[in-house]
Amino acid sequence: MCPKKEWETIKDRQDPRVANNINGKSTLRTTLQVLTNCIRVLEEMGSDEVLATWIKDIWVGKFGKTPKSRVAIFGEVAHA
Protein backbone atom coordinates (compact mmCIF):
# COMPACT_ATOMS: atom_id res chain seq x y z
CA MET A 1 0.00 0.00 0.00
CA CYS A 2 0.98 3.59 -0.44
CA PRO A 3 1.79 5.46 2.78
CA LYS A 4 -0.68 8.19 3.74
CA LYS A 5 1.97 10.93 3.56
CA GLU A 6 2.50 10.19 -0.17
CA TRP A 7 -1.14 10.66 -1.24
CA GLU A 8 -0.77 14.45 -1.55
CA THR A 9 1.86 14.01 -4.25
CA ILE A 10 -0.10 11.50 -6.37
CA LYS A 11 -1.60 13.43 -9.28
CA ASP A 12 -3.34 10.64 -11.24
CA ARG A 13 -3.90 6.90 -11.34
CA GLN A 14 -0.98 6.39 -13.73
CA ASP A 15 1.43 7.26 -10.91
CA PRO A 16 3.59 4.11 -10.39
CA ARG A 17 2.64 4.05 -6.69
CA VAL A 18 -0.93 3.38 -7.81
CA ALA A 19 -0.56 1.88 -11.30
CA ASN A 20 1.96 -0.83 -10.44
CA ASN A 21 1.10 -4.01 -8.63
CA ILE A 22 2.10 -3.92 -4.98
CA ASN A 23 3.39 -7.22 -3.60
CA GLY A 24 2.06 -8.82 -6.79
CA LYS A 25 -1.48 -7.54 -6.24
CA SER A 26 -3.62 -4.86 -7.85
CA THR A 27 -5.74 -4.24 -4.74
CA LEU A 28 -4.98 -0.51 -4.45
CA ARG A 29 -5.59 0.16 -8.14
CA THR A 30 -8.79 -1.90 -8.12
CA THR A 31 -10.08 -0.20 -4.97
CA LEU A 32 -9.47 3.26 -6.43
CA GLN A 33 -11.23 2.31 -9.68
CA VAL A 34 -14.26 0.97 -7.82
CA LEU A 35 -14.45 4.12 -5.66
CA THR A 36 -14.16 6.31 -8.77
CA ASN A 37 -16.92 4.37 -10.53
CA CYS A 38 -19.21 4.54 -7.49
CA ILE A 39 -18.74 8.28 -7.04
CA ARG A 40 -19.34 8.85 -10.74
CA VAL A 41 -22.59 6.84 -10.65
CA LEU A 42 -23.73 8.74 -7.55
CA GLU A 43 -23.05 12.07 -9.27
CA GLU A 44 -24.52 11.18 -12.65
CA MET A 45 -27.69 9.65 -11.24
CA GLY A 46 -28.31 12.52 -8.82
CA SER A 47 -28.31 10.21 -5.83
CA ASP A 48 -28.25 13.12 -3.39
CA GLU A 49 -31.64 14.24 -4.71
CA VAL A 50 -33.00 10.67 -4.77
CA LEU A 51 -31.94 10.15 -1.16
CA ALA A 52 -33.37 13.52 -0.02
CA THR A 53 -36.69 12.68 -1.69
CA TRP A 54 -36.75 9.21 -0.09
CA ILE A 55 -36.04 10.67 3.35
CA LYS A 56 -38.82 13.25 2.96
CA ASP A 57 -41.45 11.02 1.36
CA ILE A 58 -40.77 7.64 2.95
CA TRP A 59 -38.67 7.98 6.11
CA VAL A 60 -40.48 11.06 7.41
CA GLY A 61 -43.75 10.97 5.44
CA LYS A 62 -44.63 7.27 5.53
CA PHE A 63 -42.75 5.99 8.58
CA GLY A 64 -43.04 9.17 10.69
CA LYS A 65 -39.35 9.10 11.58
CA THR A 66 -37.10 12.09 12.21
CA PRO A 67 -34.27 12.65 9.71
CA LYS A 68 -30.77 12.60 11.12
CA SER A 69 -29.08 15.94 11.72
CA ARG A 70 -25.92 17.08 9.91
CA VAL A 71 -24.02 16.54 13.16
CA ALA A 72 -25.16 12.90 13.31
CA ILE A 73 -24.24 12.33 9.67
CA PHE A 74 -21.04 14.32 9.28
CA GLY A 75 -19.87 14.79 12.86
CA GLU A 76 -19.88 18.56 12.44
CA VAL A 77 -20.53 21.00 15.20
CA ALA A 78 -23.55 23.14 14.36
CA HIS A 79 -22.65 26.79 13.78
CA ALA A 80 -24.98 29.51 14.94
CORLINHU-V893211 format. One record per helix or strand of 3 or more residues. SS is the DSSP state (@ for helix, = for strand). FROM is the first residue (numbers start at 1). TO is the last residue. If there is no record, write none. Layout:
BEGIN
SS;FROM;TO + SS;FROM;TO
END
This chain:
BEGIN
@;4;9 + @;16;19 + @;27;44 + @;47;62 + @;70;74
END
